[in-house]
Amino acid sequence: MRRSIAVIMIAMMTIGSFALIPNLANADTQFQALWVRVGGIITRWDNTSVFGWLGACAAMINANGTYHEWARAHAIWSTEPRRLNNSGPPPAPENFTFSFYAANLTQTSMVRLNFTHVYISGLWNVVNITTTILVDENGALISFTRTFETVVLNAPGTLFVFPNPDFGYVFALSIEGIDVLSGIVVACKWSYLAIKICDVAGDDDKVNLIDLVKVAKSYRTVPGLRNYNYDVDFNYDHKIDIGDLTTVAANLES
Amino acid sequence: MDRKSAPFISALIILFLVTPLYEATVEVALGFPATTIFVNPPTSTVTVGKNFTIDVKVSDVNDLYGWGFKLRWNLSLLDVVNVTEGNFLEQGGETFFWPIINNTEGYILVDCTLLGNVSGVSGSGTLATVKFYAENRGGSILDLYDTLLLNSHEIAINHTNNDGTVSNTVGGIWIPVNKLELLAPYIGLALAISIAAVAAGVFVKRRRKITETPS
């Protein structure tokens, strides 16, 4: 009798231990991450008043003990603010030449995030882009030509976002070889989950028709044209084209 | 009721009668036709093993710039072959059309938008045409869901959805058959077996009777 009870007990414990298998399987799939997306307006280039946009997305990811840092960052600015931000009455439809600067993070060396500060360092390219734009009688783009002049190539630089009592959050972008760019943060999103870059509407954490339409509205525009939308230039090529449309389309959530 | 108050009362009665008419008129004037996305035809009867198409249409829409919908079905009965853009939105200019077909889970996701800073399209028309292949016999709802219509100001347009249904029937061609001629050999065989069974029964019964009779 005792023997049979013992056998039953051992059998029950053996069967019970199978229930632990899923937990054991999950034990080594630890995944921790912190993501941030920052959008800002560039207001100063050293002591010069400028206008421009800054966009950055960064993450610190710990997957199964393997630690990754990832960042993408980009900025465009111009000393001709009215042409870039289209403030004031719309100009008469006419061909024009427009010059702006663009900085692009080409290699990330360090990311530090802590819910109040963002620090991204790496190598940056800065170019001066002069665009000649031909428009029709309605101001719609017919064609454009661009010349690229390299200002600095793979220069060390840092983007630092920090709190400011007057403006909430501000940023400073220091790249060797050019003056410091600074401005205010207009959007900052923190998340433990991967931030979807194509979710430009940013209201539902989904890439859907709303985001696709945002790109479509700016389709075939470049900086200097009224409908250019910096936020939907996903590939940082300073034009909204089929590449940006298909980027959103390929990320549509089904 | 004296003569002086009679006109006043009459006017009051007329006013009382006319007021509901006025209200009704106002109601009609404000009652815009509701925008609807629907499957056309609403009911399809199709043959198993054949392709068939349905349209997803929109009616009474104003300033449509972009649209998107999902359509699901009974995945054991149907497969989507392809999805093509309808001609409604392209009336407004260049469009971007992006269908995603998932036959494994039985749904499609289709999005389409105009391109550039243009006005949307108004009226009614076809958004997309879906070609199905009828795999098996049965019925399925063509369920429109997660539908979204956006106007040129990127604002959602209120609308209703009307699903469709599809009924897959057995396919093939009609051949007239003389059933009696086809069944003749089996009828003969069945008759022979029945006669043999009856004869055997009678034989056994007689044998029993002979055995049971005392000698």
Interface residues (C-beta under 8 A of the other chain):
Chain A: A140 N208 L209 I210 L212 V213 K214 A216 K217 Y219 R220 R226 N227 L245 A249 L252 S254
Chain B: Y65 G66 W67 G68 K70 F96 W98 I100 N102 Y107 L109 D111 T113 L114 L115 G116 N117 L148 L150 E154
